[in-house]
Amino acid sequence: MAKHDLETGYRYCEIDLTKVDRTARTIPISFSSEWPALQKSTPTVAKLTGLKEGQVFVEVLDHNPENVDLSVINNRGAFLDEHEESRHLGVIEKAEITDEKRGIALVKLGSDDDAVKRFGQMADNIRPHVSAGYRRTKFLGKEKLPNGRDAYRFAWKPTEISSVAVPADPTVGAGMGVARSYQDLPEIDSPVNVETKVSEPTKIMPDITITEPTEAQRKSIADGALTSDRARRKAIHDAAEKIAAKTPTMAEAIRKIATDCDLAGENVGDFSGKALEAFGARKLDHTEAHIGMTQEEVSDYSVTRAIQSCMNSKSGKIEKDCPEFDYNQEAEKRYGKRSSSFWIPTDVSVGKKGDPEKGRRDMQVNIFGQGGAFVPTLLEPTPIELLRNKMVLSTLGIRVMGGLTGNVAIPRQTGAATAYSLSEIAQAAVSNQAIDQITLTPKRVSAVGIYSKQLLIQSAIAIENFMRDDLMTVNALRLDYLGFNGSGAASEPQGIINTPGVGSVTFGAAATYAKLVAFETAINAANSQGGSRAYVTTPTAKGTLKSAAKFLTGGGTNVTNIALWEDNEINGYPAFDTNQILNNQMIFGNFNSLIMAMFGGLDIVVDPYTLADKAEVKITINNFVDIALRHPQEFVVSADAANQ
């Protein structure tokens, strides 16, 4: 509730300091009566009463039971600090309207530091002022007070009670609600001059009697509060442990959020919202899985040397005298699991942050100093590099979570509470936020290569480049392919094209500028907020779009010198082409919304025995990954080909 809500009023309350219970931390309060109070007319009040907006008037709150809605404060209503929802001090244990037409309540303060401090100040009469917030629910009519003044009577709903340092100023704003005696009411037929000051409020009612709860009633109230609080705390910590078990890397942060929510008296819904914010703020980057190798160490890392070490070892694992042994040890610590033969750290397999060639290790045959020639005595002929599909995901700004161990569950908000436009006293329907989870579990991507022992024992850098290219590029290409086309079945991750909730645009005929803009419109309509947006299609479709003119509706007969695909851009966004996309489809979206989870690094298995009679070594590469879209609505896939 905003402190200056136009429809909210505030009234000064009285505390009976003689009946404060320091053990139970309870304070009895009289929070309302039918004595008149000064208020300033809001737009709604002005419309209903005929007053001018901003005009000061005399307000009477009706205390017939049918005109006082106690539902909010009797549902363990809030006792706040300075009317601020974020500063929750305690609860209203019980509120009622007496036969004398007074509102009374028993307030219980919490055990956190702020609440204990406020209770002591209030009980010691150091901070004695209390204010009740309420909302008018119905205008009941105009009446004459005994002194001849006009008063306006309202049905109302108390919404909270607060400890305040200074009671409401009777001359300013919505908080003018200090009850007055009839004789003290000033002239208020015209809008008030804000410089005018009203005399200090007099006592608003005679001494009141608040029935002291019996010991049995007090124990029942205390037991109920304790049981409710235990259930609240258990729900928070149970939810935290479920998330922590599925997300080990975030477990400590999640448990801290749960503890903070527990101590603050918040509920499991508050915890879920804060946990969701923590995951949203978390930086997802492949550098989380790096073991901290320098660029020089990455350049000196030798896959063939590590394989040779495994071949020479009886266990088939990398030996201590191999320079790559220490890197493997560090990787095993980081990934939390032992390798089959050795790990290739993600520093090597994925690349350093900012490396435009991350995920690739291409042979540079035109630079001799970087491995331009094979060893002259190599038995196999010098191979010509295979023409491979172009990898693009690594350049599109996807999120990579590396070095994962257990399964991962990321909370995601899928629905918001609902606000309603209602008549003055209509009951608002309850609505809740909706939260689900993105789950990421390891799915194996594997490749097998067979190499002659003679090739592997060569020490030339060119062979090292060849091995890296052959082992890592096939793996990276497969991950790139799955990011677009993964089926989500048969142990495959689910790629963009097959994810439910992804948008669709049908070309229906040759692509037009309007159709290409429709991709952008679709994700904008789904509330996608910027990010790393791009178009991706095939080289064939690219050729078609580069030869098609861009024109707007009504200019179809005009020839322009601007193509639909110009300078590797479409509609002002980067455009990429690759044969990884099937059926000449087109994809547009915020690629920062794609998460690629990597469980460990590249696990290499060296088998020198199976093909020993042919002097060959079998190398198996395993990678465990999963793919998910944070928001499928941030992607659109064409239902047909873009090269029509």
KOLMAR-626945 format. One record per residue (C-alpha): residue in one letter; x, y, z. Coordinates in steps of 0.2 Angstrom, whole numbers, plus 5000, padded with zeros to 4 digits. Each point is the difference from the previous one (the first is absolute). Last residue first. Layout:
<nodes>
AXYZ;...
</nodes>
This chain:
<nodes>
Q505449014739;N501650015010;A499450025017;A499249835002;D498549965010;A499350025018;S501350135003;V500750005018;V499750145013;F500950015016;E499850115016;Q498449915004;P501049855005;H500650095016;R501549935009;L500349884986;A500849845004;I501549894995;D500949865008;V501849945000;F501149855004;N501549994989;N500949834996;I501549984988;T500549834995;I501849964993;K500449834993;V501849974997;E500849914985;A501549894998;K498949884990;D500149865012;A499850125014;L498250044995;T499149975016;Y501650045010;P500550184999;D498350065007;V500150195005;V498450075008;I499950195000;D498750095010;L499750184993;G499550125014;G498949975015;F498150014999;M499750144987;A498350095000;M499650104984;I498750135004;L499150094986;S499250175005;N501650094995;F499549944982;N498650135000;G499049944984;F499949974982;I500149834991;M499849974982;Q499649834992;N501049944985;N499549825003;L501249985014;I501150135009;Q501849935003;N500450054982;T500450175007;D499650184996;F500050155012;A499150175000;P500350145012;Y498550115003;G499550164991;N498549924991;I501249874993;E501950025002;N501549924992;D500450154990;E498350004991;W498849855001;L498350074994;A500950094986;I500250194998;N500250064982;T498250034998;V498849964987;N498250075001;T498549904995;G499749935018;G500150175007;G498350005008;T500549905015;L501950035003;F501449954990;K501649895002;A500649924984;A500449814999;S501749944994;K500850005017;L498449915007;T500249864988;G501849975003;K499750015019;A498749864998;T501349894992;P501350045013;T498749955013;T499150105014;V500450105015;Y499350175005;A500750095015;R499650075017;S501150015015;G498950085014;G498650124997;Q498549975011;S498949874994;N498250055005;A499149864990;A499450144987;N501950044998;I500349824996;A498750004986;T500450174993;E501849954997;F499549854990;A498750104991;V501450124994;L500649864989;K498249984993;A499850184996;Y501750004991;T499449874989;A500549824998;A499349914985;A498449905003;G499149945016;F501350085011;T499249925016;V500550075017;S500149905016;G500350035018;V500949885012;G498949945014;P500549824999;T501849974996;N500349914984;I500850134989;I501150075015;G500849845005;Q499549875012;P501449905007;E500249834992;S499949845010;A498849924989;A498850145001;G500250195002;S500150014981;G501650114999;N499950114984;F500750175004;G501049975015;L500349824995;Y500950064984;D501250115010;L500349865013;R500449894985;L501250124992;A500950035017;N500349815002;V500649984982;T501150155002;M500849945016;L500749844995;D500550034982;D500650185002;R501049955016;M500849854992;F500450104984;N500750155010;E501149875009;I500549924984;A500650174994;I501050035016;A501149864996;S500349875013;Q499649844990;I499549865012;L498250014996;L500249984981;Q501149855003;K498749935011;S498750014987;Y498450095004;I498249945003;G498750135005;V498449985010;A498750145003;S498850025015;V498750125006;R499249945016;K498550095008;P500250075017;T498550085009;L499350174999;T498450055007;I499150174997;Q498850025015;D498250065002;I499350165009;A498350074999;Q499650175009;N498349995010;S498350084998;V498650045013;A498550084993;A499650175005;Q498350035009;A499050154994;I499850155011;E500550144988;S499849914984;L501449904994;S501450014987;Y501149845004;A501849965002;T500649834996;A501549915008;A501449954988;G500349844990;T501449904994;Q501450045013;R501549894998;P500949905013;I501649924993;A500349815003;V501749924998;N500549825000;G501649975010;T501750044994;L500250164989;G501750064994;G499250124988;M498450104997;V500150084983;R498850144995;I499850034982;G500750164992;L499949964982;T501849964996;S500049835008;L498449964992;V500750024983;M501049854995;K500249984981;N499849834993;R501649914995;L501149994985;L501349885005;E501850055001;I501149934987;P501049865008;T501949984998;P500249834994;E500249875014;L501749935004;L500750165007;T501850024995;P499850184995;V499250055017;F498550114996;A500150184995;G499250165005;G500149975019;Q499950185007;G501850054994;F499549954983;I498550104998;N499049954984;V499549845007;Q499150075014;M499049855007;D498450055008;R499749985019;R498250055003;G498950025015;K500650175003;E500550084983;P499550185005;D501049995016;G499150125012;K500149885015;K501349874997;G499649844990;V498749875001;S501149844999;V501650085007;D499450105015;T498649875000;P501349885007;I500449854990;W499749875013;F501149845001;S499849814998;S498249965006;S500050165010;R499650015019;K498650115006;G499750165010;Y500150114984;R501250135008;K501149865010;E500149894984;A500550154990;E501450045012;Q500649834999;N499950004981;Y501050164999;D501349935011;F500249854989;E500250104984;P501950025002;C500149805000;D501149945014;K498549965011;E499249884987;I498450014991;K498849855001;G500049844991;S500449915016;K501649924993;S500750174994;N500950024984;M498450034990;C499350125013;S501650104998;Q499950004981;I498350075001;A500550145012;R501450044988;T498849994985;V498850135009;S501450125003;Y499750165010;D501350134995;S498850124993;V498849985015;E501550035011;E500450164991;Q498250065001;T500149985019;M499149855007;G498750045014;I499149835003;H498650064989;A498249945004;E499350175006;T500950084985;H498649924989;D498850145006;L498450025009;K500050155011;R498749985014;A498850145001;G498549904993;F500549865012;A500050125015;E498350084994;L499249834999;A500649965018;K499350175005;G498349964993;S500049825007;F500450075017;D498650135000;G498849864996;V500749895014;N499550135013;E501050145007;G500350035019;A501650094997;L501049865009;D499349874988;C500250104984;D501950035005;T500249815004;A499249954983;I501150134990;K501549935009;R499549824995;I499850054982;A501850085000;E500849855007;A499149884988;M500350104984;T501449894993;P499149845007;T498450044990;K498949855001;A500249975019;A500050195003;I498350024992;K499249865010;E500950065016;A499450184997;A498249944999;D500149905016;H500850165008;I498650114996;A498649885004;K500849965016;R500150185005;R498150034996;A499549845009;R501050055016;D499250174999;S498349934999;T500349885015;L500750145010;A498650124997;G498749875004;D501049965016;A500150185005;I498150034997;S499549845009;K501250055015;R499250175001;Q498349934999;A500449885014;E500850145010;T498550104998;P500050154988;E499950175008;T498450094994;I500550174994;T499250145010;I500050174993;D500350175009;P499050144992;M500250034981;I501050114988;K501250085012;T500450174993;P500950034984;E501350144999;S499250164993;V499850014981;K501350084989;T499650114985;E501550014987;V499249874989;N498550124998;V498549885000;P498750004986;S498450085006;D498749955012;I501349945012;E499750125016;P501049915014;L499449855010;D500550025018;Q498250015006;Y499549834993;S501549925008;R501349944988;A500649844992;V501750014991;G499849944982;M501050124991;G501149874992;A499350034982;G501050164999;V500450135012;T499150105013;P499749875014;D501949944999;A499949815003;P500849945015;V502050015001;A501149855003;V498749884994;S499649825005;S498849934987;I498349924999;E499349924984;T498649994988;P498550065009;K498449994988;W498750144999;A498250064999;F500050184999;R499150155008;Y500350184994;A499850145013;D499250174999;R500350125015;G498550055011;N500949975016;P499049855004;L500649924983;K498950014985;E500049864987;K500549954982;G499949824994;L500649825000;F501550024988;K500649824998;T501749915001;R501250125008;R501749935003;Y500949995016;G501750035008;A500250015019;S501350105009;V501049985016;H501050125010;P500749955016;R501949994995;I500950035017;N498549945010;D501049865007;A498849874992;M500250094983;Q501950015000;G500249825006;F498849944987;R500950104986;K501749925005;V499349825001;A499250034983;D501650064992;D501049865007;D498949864995;S498849925013;G498350064993;L498850125007;K498249955006;V498650134998;L498349985009;A498750104992;I498550125004;G498850094989;R498850115009;K498150004998;E499649995019;D499349824996;T501849964995;I500749984982;E501349864999;A501849964996;K501149855005;E501849954998;I500650144990;V501749954994;G501850065002;L501450124995;H499949994981;R501050144992;S499849964981;E498250045001;E500450185006;H498650095010;E501450075012;D500549835007;L498749874997;F498749895010;A499349894986;G498449915001;R499949825006;N498449974990;N499050115012;I500950164993;V499449964983;S498249945003;L499650145012;D498750084988;V499050135010;N498350054992;E499049855005;P500750015018;N499350175003;H501650115003;D499850134987;L501650104997;V499650195002;E500950124989;V500150195001;F500650094984;V501550084993;Q499950044981;G501449924989;E498749954987;K498450115002;L498649915010;G498549934991;T500149855010;L500349854988;K501150104987;A500950095014;V500449835009;T500649924984;P501250154996;T500650005018;S499350125013;K501150055015;Q499649935017;L499650075017;A499349885013;P498349985008;W499749885015;E499349844994;S501449895007;S501649924995;F501749925004;S499949965018;I501549905004;P500649855011;I501849964999;T500849834999;R501849945003;A499449845008;T501250035015;R499950194999;D498150005001;V499550184998;K498450035010;T500450165009;L500750084984;D498250004993;I500550064982;E499050134991;C499950014981;Y500150154988;R499149974984;Y500649984982;G499150014984;T500249914983;E499150034984;L501350124993;D501549895005;H501250105009;K501049875010;A499849884985;M499349835005;
</nodes>
